[in-house]
Amino acid sequence: MEKVENIAKYILFLDKNNDIFINKLINLQGRDCYEGNVRLNKYLHIMQMVYLAMTDKKLFDDDMYAFDNGVVVNSVMNNYAYLKSNKNSYEISDKNVKAYIEKMFNILKYAPLEDLIEISHQDEEWKKKHNYYQKKDQLIDVDSQKENYKIMCADFIDMLNND
């Protein structure tokens, strides 16, 4: 299992033209946030779901939480600027994981943000927990959703297998 910080840095590194993870301030459901930060967290959530569906293992072990605009990795959300400015210092030890991240990045890279949020909103864990206000109640249990992810992520898995 890789560290989520390194996965996030590598995803940011793959944005060679700096046109995907932009620092544009947007308003989503009454909250101001950076578009690139939201997008990165959706990539991480989707990559976690697909990886778990394919391998029965987590891509990373950091906690994820159900927020209004989908699932987020709190440490990534809070350190987005640092991660972006240090994206060249990633360390991915498993070459298969690295290849997986690259393939998923290429699948997701030009998806509209609204579509990524909608995918995040399809997660049964998000549906159950996004209305809570205390962080402990918003904690996502991805392991409990393995079978749902296999169904939900079937198209992504097909794309990865047909590459």
C-alpha positions as CSV (number, residue, x, y, z in Angstrom):
1,M,0.0,0.0,0.0
2,E,1.3,3.4,-0.9
3,K,1.1,6.7,1.1
4,V,-1.7,8.9,-0.1
5,E,0.7,11.9,-0.1
6,N,2.9,10.2,-2.7
7,I,-0.1,9.1,-4.8
8,A,-1.5,12.7,-4.7
9,K,1.9,14.1,-5.7
10,Y,2.2,11.6,-8.5
11,I,-1.2,12.5,-9.8
12,L,-0.3,16.2,-9.7
13,F,3.0,15.4,-11.4
14,L,1.1,13.7,-14.3
15,D,-0.6,17.0,-15.1
16,K,2.3,18.1,-17.3
17,N,0.6,21.2,-18.7
18,N,-0.8,22.3,-15.4
19,D,-4.2,22.6,-16.9
20,I,-6.1,19.9,-14.9
21,F,-5.4,20.8,-11.3
22,I,-5.9,24.5,-11.5
23,N,-6.1,27.0,-8.6
24,K,-9.4,28.5,-9.8
25,L,-11.6,29.4,-6.8
26,I,-15.1,28.0,-7.3
27,N,-18.2,27.9,-5.2
28,L,-19.8,24.5,-4.7
29,Q,-22.9,24.2,-2.5
30,G,-22.2,27.5,-0.8
31,R,-18.5,26.7,-0.1
32,D,-15.5,28.3,-1.7
33,C,-12.8,25.9,-2.8
34,Y,-10.1,25.4,-5.3
35,E,-11.2,23.4,-8.3
36,G,-7.9,21.5,-8.5
37,N,-8.2,20.5,-4.8
38,V,-11.8,19.1,-5.4
39,R,-10.7,17.3,-8.5
40,L,-7.7,15.7,-6.8
41,N,-9.8,14.4,-4.0
42,K,-12.3,13.0,-6.5
43,Y,-9.5,11.2,-8.4
44,L,-8.3,9.7,-5.1
45,H,-11.8,8.5,-4.1
46,I,-12.5,7.0,-7.5
47,M,-9.0,5.4,-7.7
48,Q,-9.5,3.9,-4.3
49,M,-12.9,2.5,-5.2
50,V,-11.7,1.0,-8.5
51,Y,-8.5,-0.4,-7.0
52,L,-10.4,-2.0,-4.2
53,A,-12.9,-3.5,-6.6
54,M,-10.1,-4.9,-8.8
55,T,-7.7,-6.2,-6.2
56,D,-9.7,-6.5,-2.9
57,K,-6.9,-4.3,-1.4
58,K,-6.8,-0.6,-0.7
59,L,-4.6,1.7,-2.8
60,F,-3.9,3.8,0.4
61,D,-4.9,3.5,4.0
62,D,-5.7,7.2,4.9
63,D,-9.1,8.0,6.1
64,M,-11.7,9.5,3.8
65,Y,-14.7,11.5,4.8
66,A,-18.1,12.3,3.3
67,F,-18.3,16.0,2.7
68,D,-21.0,17.9,0.8
69,N,-19.2,17.7,-2.6
70,G,-18.2,14.1,-2.2
71,V,-15.6,12.1,-0.5
72,V,-12.3,13.7,0.5
73,V,-9.0,12.7,2.0
74,N,-8.7,15.3,4.8
75,S,-4.9,15.4,4.8
76,V,-4.8,16.0,1.0
77,M,-7.5,18.6,1.1
78,N,-5.7,20.5,3.9
79,N,-2.3,20.2,2.3
80,Y,-3.2,20.7,-1.4
81,A,-0.9,23.7,-1.9
82,Y,2.1,21.9,-0.4
83,L,1.4,18.8,-2.4
84,K,1.2,20.8,-5.6
85,S,4.4,22.7,-5.0
86,N,6.2,19.4,-4.1
87,K,4.7,17.2,-6.8
88,N,8.2,16.2,-8.1
89,S,9.1,14.6,-4.8
90,Y,6.7,11.6,-5.1
91,E,7.9,8.1,-4.3
92,I,5.8,5.2,-5.7
93,S,7.5,2.0,-4.8
94,D,5.2,-0.5,-6.6
95,K,5.5,-0.2,-10.4
96,N,2.1,-1.8,-10.9
97,V,0.5,0.8,-8.7
98,K,2.3,3.5,-10.6
99,A,1.0,2.1,-13.9
100,Y,-2.5,1.9,-12.4
101,I,-2.4,5.5,-11.3
102,E,-1.2,6.6,-14.8
103,K,-4.0,4.7,-16.5
104,M,-6.7,6.0,-14.2
105,F,-5.3,9.6,-14.6
106,N,-5.7,9.2,-18.3
107,I,-9.2,8.0,-18.0
108,L,-10.2,10.8,-15.6
109,K,-8.1,13.7,-16.8
110,Y,-10.7,15.6,-18.8
111,A,-13.8,14.5,-17.1
112,P,-16.0,17.5,-16.0
113,L,-15.7,18.2,-12.3
114,E,-19.5,17.8,-12.0
115,D,-19.2,14.2,-13.3
116,L,-16.5,13.4,-10.9
117,I,-18.6,14.7,-8.0
118,E,-21.6,12.7,-9.3
119,I,-19.5,9.5,-9.3
120,S,-18.4,10.3,-5.7
121,H,-22.0,10.8,-4.8
122,Q,-22.9,7.3,-6.0
123,D,-20.8,5.7,-3.2
124,E,-23.2,4.2,-0.7
125,E,-21.0,5.3,2.2
126,W,-21.2,8.9,1.0
127,K,-25.0,8.6,0.8
128,K,-25.2,7.3,4.3
129,K,-22.8,9.8,5.9
130,H,-22.7,13.1,4.1
131,N,-25.4,14.7,6.1
132,Y,-23.6,14.4,9.4
133,Y,-21.6,17.3,10.9
134,Q,-19.2,15.6,13.2
135,K,-16.1,14.3,11.4
136,K,-16.2,10.9,13.2
137,D,-19.7,10.3,11.8
138,Q,-18.5,11.2,8.2
139,L,-15.7,8.6,8.1
140,I,-16.0,6.4,5.0
141,D,-15.7,2.6,5.4
142,V,-14.5,1.5,2.0
143,D,-14.0,-2.1,3.1
144,S,-17.7,-2.4,3.7
145,Q,-18.4,-1.4,0.0
146,K,-16.1,-3.8,-1.9
147,E,-19.0,-5.7,-3.5
148,N,-20.8,-2.4,-4.4
149,Y,-17.6,-1.0,-5.9
150,K,-17.2,-4.1,-8.1
151,I,-20.6,-3.2,-9.6
152,M,-20.2,0.5,-9.5
153,C,-16.7,0.5,-11.0
154,A,-17.2,-2.2,-13.7
155,D,-16.9,0.3,-16.6
156,F,-13.6,1.7,-15.2
157,I,-12.3,-1.9,-14.7
158,D,-13.2,-2.7,-18.3
159,M,-11.4,0.4,-19.6
160,L,-8.3,-0.5,-17.6
161,N,-8.4,-4.1,-18.8
162,N,-8.8,-3.1,-22.4
163,D,-5.9,-0.8,-22.4
